[in-house]
Structures are given as structure tokens and as C-alpha cells.
Amino acid sequence: MTKKINERIPADSGNDAGFTKYNAVQSPWNRLLSYKDALHYASRFEAVLSAAVGQAYRIIIPDYATRASEMCKEAYGRLLYTGMNYPNDDGFGIHPFMCGSYPGALIGDKGDDALLMCGRCQDFGTYRCEKELDVCDWDICGSELCRATTMSLQGQADATESRHRKGKKLDYMMVEAKGCGDRHCRIIAESREKYPAPAHELWESFGPAVSDEYKKYTEEEDCVDEPMMFREECDYRFVNGTNNETDSSNQMINLSTAASLYLLPAIANAVRLGYTTEQQAEWIKKCVLEAAGKAMFGERYAIKACREWLGVPDSIKEDGRILGGLIEMLLQSLVCRYEIEAFNENEVIYVIDRGGLAITGCQSLVEAHLYMWQGMVKTLVNAQWSVWEEDSPKGKMRIKIAKKIDKFM
């Protein structure tokens, strides 16, 4: 009888011998990935998945202006509602005496660092705020996302203004965007009372800014490539201008995705508005994500690199454990609970907590991962293998990786 789970060295092996237990995720073959590297790995994978979801959205609404406009309106409205009904002023260092919409910049600043998007606040005041980013993993998703993130910040800023004493309302504009090919992302928020400018449509949230002469540009050699929580000069802590402070322990739970925060909600909104049907939208997502998954390991050197990264022994040839190991690394990096039912040369079965894979509450993100994994197994292993869901308990996704013949696949 075939063993359901092949031999694994226990994760705590060596504890009693006095070896240090590292803050790391561990592959099935005992290859360790540090906490910091795990965050970067998960962030990049989710950005690639998000880029594929973005392509699906482009198919659903081909016209750029329409697509960007609908995406910005959805993001603005949703974050305005969230900010008004579920405020977290203490969590962002927004003090009760603050007024106007400039404290919204505190929300963007902390959110950027939590998403490994490192940079610096160049200005923070009643009439003007400026934030410059050196790194953004979402820059591969497209400029519509850049516009929508700016408008979600506008929504949060407007919500903040509504909860405090009357003050100056700021117009948040992205004047540079890495998603458009700029060296930096740069958001400048300005009071139109002090810096007058013509009115613009919501989606036209790109610069230039009226106060461009105050812009502070950081030369490339002075840029940073890690957030504050991973830099010695910052004492490995995020601290903002109002002394809101946190360490790396709460960052992982904030590792949300562009897909779950913006792109999948935009697709759901497109269905509600009648641009497509729910069935057609799901089909488009499935096709695009499976193709993206296949492309990840289309070249043989990518397969070799993945095996080395996971520590897969040469004795394991082409079977589902390779993809299974990769999925485990992602789930651990996202702090998503899972159980292993089978892990052998014939089948790999995981029972995954849906809430842990969709930490923002966007449940369609779970299926997006499944589509991506189905594509990945075709090239990482071979076309005989498939990934599918079956017999899932409530609140879980039970996936099986095994050989499967399907004449209509």
C-alpha cells in the first residue's frame, strides 16, 4: 500500500540538540527561507497573479478610459465607505486634533511600508503632502491600478476629513508612477484653495502637480530597497511622523494583493454594471490565469531553478510534489493554515483555509490561485498532471494534484 505522506524530516528536528530555531518557512525538503525573503517571495508571486487578473479586466472592458474610470470609482467608493464606517485612526497615528484630509497621507504611508513599498515622505502638511516610492511590486500590473490606488487613498482621506473638524480638503494626484515607467512612484496631495487647478475626472488622477517646484527628487544611488522594518538605520521598525510605531510582526498580515484590493473587486463591479456576465468573467479569469501559470515555467531553466530553490532531491523526477512544495512555501509565507492529506509520487492533497488565502475577504482570490496552480503544474511538472478542487469542507479548499486525462481540457 502506498504511503499517503512520504517521509519528511520533522520541522522541529534538532530542537533538543540546542540548534537555534530560525524565523523562516520550510520546504518539504528542509530548505529554509527567511522571514524577510518569504515576505518578498509572497509579495512578488501575488503581484504576478495580480498582473494576470489585470489582463482579464482589460479583456472585459477594452476601452482604457472606461476601464480606469470604473476601477477608480469602485475603489474610491469602497474605501470611502470603509474609512467612514470602520475607522482605525489610532492604528495609523491620526490624532483627534487633526482636521482636513491631509491625515489620509498617514494611511498611505503605513500601507506602503506594510506592502514592502519602501520610500519616504517628502512633505506632510495642511496644504500639501508628498510621498516618494523607490520600490513597488505592483508596478507590473498596469497604470489603471496606479490610478485606482490613488483614488482609494483619496477615499480614505475624504473619510478621515468627515470624521474630524472641518479643514482643508486635498486633491491626491499621482505625478509619477513606476507602473508607467517612471523611476519612482510619487503622490502629491494639494489644497486646491492654495494651489488652484482645473477640475478633473476621478480617473484622471495623474499629474503634473501645481506645486511641482517643491518636489524633492531622490537620486538613484540614495534610494532604498527595503522597508523600514528591515533597515538598521530605522532600528528595524516602521515609525511615521506622528510617532506611530510598529515592527515586522504585524506586516505579514497586511500583505494584501493588488488583485484582492482592486482588480478582482473591479471585475465584480463590471459584472454588476453589465459589462459582462459572471460566467463569462470567471471563464476569462480562468483562461488568463492558467496561461500565466504555464508561462512561469515554460522555460526549462525556470524548472531547474525552482527545484534548486525548494531543495528537491534528484530522486524525485516529474510528479506533483514539486508543485506541492511550492504551494506550501506560499501558504506558509502568507500565514495561511493548511493540512496535508497526501504527499507522494501519485498524488498530493491539501486542505487549505479559504480565509487565510483571501485575507482581505475577497473570496474570488482563492479560485484565482487555483487557476494559476493548474497552469503552473503543466510546465513545472508535465501536461499529464492537473490541479483541481474536490470534496472541500466548509470554509476550506481541498485541492488535489494528480495525473488526469481530460479530453475537453
C-alpha positions as a printed Julia matrix, in Angstrom:
409×3 Matrix{Float64}:
   0.0    0.0     0.0
   1.36   3.41   -0.99
   2.09   5.73    1.91
  -0.15   8.79    1.88
   2.64  11.09    3.01
   6.2   10.26    2.04
   8.98  10.58    4.6
   9.68  14.09    5.83
  12.25  15.22    8.37
  10.21  16.88   11.17
  10.27  20.66   11.1
  11.45  20.76   14.73
  14.29  18.28   14.19
  17.32  19.45   16.16
  15.49  21.49   18.77
  16.5   19.22   21.64
  20.09  19.28   20.42
  20.24  23.02   21.04
  20.08  24.3    17.48
  18.56  27.76   17.04
  15.07  27.84   15.62
  15.06  30.35   12.77
  12.24  32.68   11.74
  11.71  31.02    8.41
   9.36  28.99    6.24
  10.45  25.49    5.33
  10.07  23.42    2.17
   9.13  19.72    2.37
  12.84  19.01    1.82
  14.03  21.24    4.7
  15.12  24.2     2.59
  14.66  27.32    4.72
  13.54  30.73    3.52
  13.97  33.6     5.99
  11.02  35.68    7.18
  12.15  38.65    5.1
  12.71  36.57    1.96
   9.38  34.81    2.49
   7.61  38.18    2.51
   9.35  39.21   -0.7
   8.56  35.87   -2.33
   4.86  36.06   -1.47
   4.66  39.71   -2.49
   6.16  39.01   -5.9
   4.03  35.93   -6.56
   0.86  37.8    -5.67
   1.92  40.7    -7.89
   2.36  38.33  -10.84
  -1.06  36.81  -10.15
  -2.48  40.32   -9.91
  -0.95  41.29  -13.25
  -2.73  38.35  -14.86
  -6.03  39.36  -13.25
  -5.41  42.86  -14.62
  -5.17  41.42  -18.14
  -8.51  39.68  -17.62
 -10.04  43.03  -16.62
  -8.68  44.58  -19.8
 -10.45  41.92  -21.87
 -13.74  42.57  -20.06
 -13.56  46.38  -20.59
 -11.3   47.08  -23.6
 -11.55  50.9   -23.56
  -8.87  52.4   -21.3
 -10.76  55.48  -20.12
 -13.9   53.47  -19.32
 -11.91  50.74  -17.58
  -9.84  53.15  -15.49
 -12.88  55.25  -14.63
 -14.93  52.3   -13.39
 -11.98  50.95  -11.43
 -11.31  54.31   -9.76
 -14.97  54.88   -8.89
 -15.23  51.42   -7.34
 -12.01  51.82   -5.33
 -12.9   55.32   -4.15
 -16.41  54.38   -3.05
 -15.37  51.19   -1.28
 -12.51  52.79    0.67
 -14.6   55.88    1.48
 -17.24  53.58    2.98
 -14.63  51.55    4.86
 -12.94  54.65    6.23
 -16.2   56.18    7.41
 -17.65  53.02    8.97
 -14.53  51.18   10.18
 -12.01  53.86   11.15
  -8.62  52.97   12.55
  -7.19  56.37   13.44
  -5.1   55.04   16.31
  -3.58  52.37   14.09
  -2.33  54.99   11.64
  -1.28  57.66   14.15
  -4.1   60.07   13.23
  -4.61  62.27   16.3
  -8.03  63.64   17.33
  -6.95  67.28   16.91
  -6.12  66.81   13.22
  -8.53  68.24   10.64
  -8.97  68.18    6.89
  -7.91  65.36    4.6
  -4.13  65.56    4.92
  -4.07  62.84    7.66
  -5.05  60.42    4.9
  -1.39  60.52    3.9
  -0.6   58.66    7.12
  -2.76  55.77    5.91
  -0.92  55.58    2.59
   2.5   55.83    4.22
   1.94  52.94    6.62
   0.2   50.85    3.98
   3.11  51.28    1.57
   5.66  50.05    4.09
   3.49  47.08    5.06
   3.41  46.07    1.37
   7.23  46.34    1.11
   6.83  49.5    -1.0
   9.65  51.47    0.52
  10.39  55.15    0.1
   9.94  58.34    2.11
   7.51  61.12    2.99
   8.88  64.31    1.46
   6.15  66.63    2.73
   3.29  66.35    5.22
   1.24  69.44    5.96
  -2.15  71.08    5.94
  -1.91  72.25    2.32
   0.44  69.73    0.75
   1.66  66.13    1.16
   4.23  64.26   -0.92
   5.27  60.58   -0.84
   8.03  59.1    -2.99
   8.36  55.33   -3.51
  11.52  53.58   -4.68
  10.04  50.07   -4.85
   6.59  48.82   -5.85
   5.96  45.15   -6.64
   2.64  46.15   -8.2
   4.34  48.13  -10.96
   3.89  45.2   -13.38
   0.08  45.39  -13.15
  -0.53  48.47  -15.31
  -1.34  52.15  -15.0
  -5.06  51.63  -14.29
  -4.01  50.19  -10.94
  -1.82  53.22  -10.24
  -4.82  55.47  -10.79
  -7.1   53.32   -8.64
  -4.7   53.16   -5.7
  -4.51  56.94   -5.72
  -8.29  57.21   -5.68
  -8.62  54.66   -2.89
  -6.28  56.88   -0.89
  -8.48  59.86   -1.8
 -11.45  57.94   -0.45
  -9.69  57.2     2.82
  -8.53  60.82    3.1
 -12.07  62.1     2.49
 -13.38  59.67    5.11
 -10.8   60.95    7.58
 -11.87  64.53    6.86
 -15.52  63.64    7.51
 -14.7   62.3    10.98
 -12.76  65.35   12.18
 -13.13  69.09   12.47
 -13.52  70.98    9.21
 -10.2   71.62    7.49
  -8.53  71.8     4.11
  -9.54  69.21    1.52
  -6.61  67.87   -0.54
  -6.66  66.58   -4.1
  -4.49  63.43   -4.25
  -2.6   63.06   -7.55
   0.0   60.54   -8.71
   2.52  62.62  -10.63
   4.95  59.76  -11.28
   4.19  56.04  -11.43
   6.51  53.05  -11.71
   3.64  51.28  -13.45
   4.03  53.86  -16.24
   7.82  53.51  -16.45
   8.84  56.31  -14.07
  11.8   55.77  -11.75
   9.63  56.5    -8.71
   6.02  56.46   -7.68
   5.13  59.9    -6.35
   1.83  61.06   -4.91
   1.36  64.76   -4.27
  -1.78  65.94   -2.48
  -2.6   69.64   -2.74
  -5.2   72.02   -1.36
  -6.97  73.47   -4.41
  -7.71  76.54   -2.31
  -3.99  77.28   -2.13
  -2.94  75.56   -5.37
  -5.8   76.15   -7.85
  -6.13  73.8   -10.82
  -8.86  72.85  -13.3
 -11.3   70.19  -12.16
 -10.62  66.67  -13.43
 -12.49  63.41  -13.74
 -11.94  60.94  -10.92
  -9.83  58.6   -13.05
  -7.66  61.48  -14.32
  -5.7   61.36  -11.09
  -2.27  61.74  -12.67
  -0.11  64.88  -12.51
   1.62  67.2   -13.01
   1.14  68.92   -9.67
   0.72  72.67   -9.33
   3.39  72.68   -6.62
   5.99  70.83   -8.71
   8.65  73.32   -7.73
   8.53  71.87   -4.2
   9.04  68.32   -5.42
  12.01  66.57   -3.8
  13.6   64.01   -6.1
  15.88  61.33   -4.61
  18.78  60.26   -6.79
  19.01  56.57   -7.58
  22.14  55.98   -5.51
  20.3   57.31   -2.44
  17.19  55.16   -2.91
  16.33  52.28   -0.59
  15.31  48.73   -1.47
  13.85  47.54    1.84
  11.04  48.9     4.03
  11.86  50.43    7.38
  11.21  47.18    9.26
  14.21  45.6     7.52
  16.66  48.53    7.76
  19.17  49.01   10.58
  19.09  52.8    10.21
  15.41  52.64   11.24
  16.09  50.28   14.14
  14.07  47.72   12.18
  10.82  49.5    12.96
   8.29  51.48   10.98
   7.83  54.92   12.55
   5.88  57.75   10.91
   5.8   61.48   11.52
   3.25  61.22   14.32
   5.32  58.53   16.05
   3.05  55.66   15.09
   5.38  52.72   15.54
   5.36  49.04   14.67
   7.82  46.25   13.98
   7.82  43.45   11.43
   5.45  41.23   13.41
   2.3   42.8    12.0
   3.49  43.28    8.44
   2.77  39.82    7.08
  -0.96  40.02    7.77
  -1.01  43.24    5.74
   0.49  41.53    2.7
  -2.62  42.09    0.63
  -2.68  41.78   -3.14
  -3.49  44.2    -5.92
  -5.86  41.51   -7.19
  -7.88  41.3    -3.99
  -7.82  45.0    -3.13
  -8.5   46.45   -6.58
  -8.64  44.17   -9.61
 -10.99  41.38   -8.57
 -13.41  43.9    -6.99
 -13.24  45.88  -10.27
 -14.18  42.75  -12.23
 -17.06  42.02   -9.83
 -18.18  45.62  -10.29
 -18.02  45.24  -14.08
 -20.38  42.25  -13.77
 -22.78  44.3   -11.63
 -22.74  47.11  -14.21
 -23.48  44.7   -17.07
 -20.18  44.83  -18.96
 -20.1   41.03  -18.85
 -21.8   38.12  -17.14
 -20.49  36.4   -14.05
 -19.94  33.18  -16.02
 -18.02  34.95  -18.78
 -15.89  36.88  -16.28
 -14.99  33.64  -14.49
 -14.09  31.99  -17.8
 -11.83  34.89  -18.8
 -10.06  34.83  -15.43
  -9.57  31.07  -15.69
  -8.1   31.26  -19.19
  -5.75  34.15  -18.45
  -4.53  32.82  -15.08
  -3.91  29.31  -16.4
  -1.87  30.78  -19.26
   0.1   32.93  -16.82
   0.8   29.86  -14.68
   2.07  27.91  -17.69
   4.32  30.8   -18.68
   6.01  30.81  -15.27
   7.82  27.53  -16.02
   7.7   27.42  -19.79
  11.49  27.52  -19.99
  13.48  24.56  -18.65
  15.86  26.73  -16.66
  12.9   28.01  -14.62
  12.06  24.43  -13.62
  15.66  23.78  -12.62
  15.84  26.99  -10.6
  12.58  26.18   -8.79
  13.77  22.68   -7.87
  17.04  24.05   -6.5
  15.21  26.77   -4.58
  12.95  24.17   -2.94
  15.76  21.67   -2.37
  14.01  18.91   -4.36
  16.28  15.82   -4.43
  17.31  14.29   -7.76
  15.45  11.1    -6.8
  12.16  12.97   -7.33
  11.53  13.24  -11.05
   8.34  14.67  -12.54
   5.5   14.43  -10.05
   3.08  16.66   -8.16
   5.21  17.0    -5.06
   7.26  19.7    -6.79
   4.26  21.99   -7.22
   3.01  20.9    -3.8
   6.24  22.07   -2.2
   5.98  25.41   -3.98
   2.39  25.86   -2.84
   3.41  25.06    0.74
   6.07  27.77    0.66
   3.49  30.32   -0.49
   0.9   29.28    2.09
   3.46  29.49    4.89
   4.63  32.88    3.65
   1.03  34.13    3.72
   0.47  32.56    7.17
  -2.35  30.53    5.67
  -3.3   27.36    7.55
  -3.37  24.1     5.63
  -3.43  20.36    6.25
  -1.64  17.66    4.26
  -3.76  14.65    3.4
  -1.39  13.12    0.88
   2.12  13.86   -0.36
   3.58  11.11   -2.51
   4.61  10.34   -6.07
   1.0    9.59   -7.1
  -0.99  12.38   -5.5
  -0.71  15.48   -3.35
  -3.75  16.67   -1.4
  -4.0   19.85    0.67
  -6.93  21.22    2.64
  -6.43  24.99    2.66
  -8.16  27.59    4.85
 -10.05  29.86    2.45
  -9.94  32.81    4.83
  -6.17  32.57    5.12
  -5.74  32.69    1.35
  -8.16  35.58    0.97
  -7.17  37.71    3.95
  -8.94  40.81    2.62
 -12.24  38.94    2.39
 -12.13  38.72   -1.42
 -13.08  35.06   -1.81
 -12.6   35.02   -5.59
  -8.87  35.29   -4.87
  -8.95  31.65   -3.75
 -10.15  30.46   -7.16
  -7.6   32.76   -8.82
  -4.82  30.83   -7.06
  -6.35  27.53   -8.15
  -6.41  28.62  -11.8
  -2.8   29.78  -11.55
  -1.66  26.49   -9.97
  -3.43  24.49  -12.68
  -1.38  26.31  -15.3
   1.85  26.02  -13.31
   1.65  22.24  -12.92
   1.52  21.78  -16.71
   5.02  23.2   -17.17
   6.64  22.76  -13.75
   5.8   19.03  -13.84
   4.23  18.0   -17.17
   0.92  18.04  -19.03
  -0.22  14.73  -17.53
  -0.73  16.43  -14.19
  -3.62  18.65  -13.11
  -4.77  20.58  -10.05
  -8.42  20.62   -9.08
 -10.75  21.08   -6.13
 -12.89  18.26   -4.78
 -14.81  17.37   -1.62
 -13.98  20.65    0.13
 -15.17  21.03    3.74
 -16.98  24.24    4.67
 -14.61  27.2     4.75
 -11.82  25.16    3.16
 -10.5   24.42   -0.31
  -9.38  20.83   -0.77
  -7.08  20.62   -3.77
  -5.68  17.53   -5.43
  -2.56  17.36   -7.6
  -2.51  14.16   -9.63
  -2.45  12.77  -13.16
  -5.69  13.35  -15.0
  -6.89  12.7   -18.56
  -9.47  15.19  -19.78
 -10.36  15.25  -23.48
 -12.08  18.63  -23.14
  -9.43  20.45  -21.09
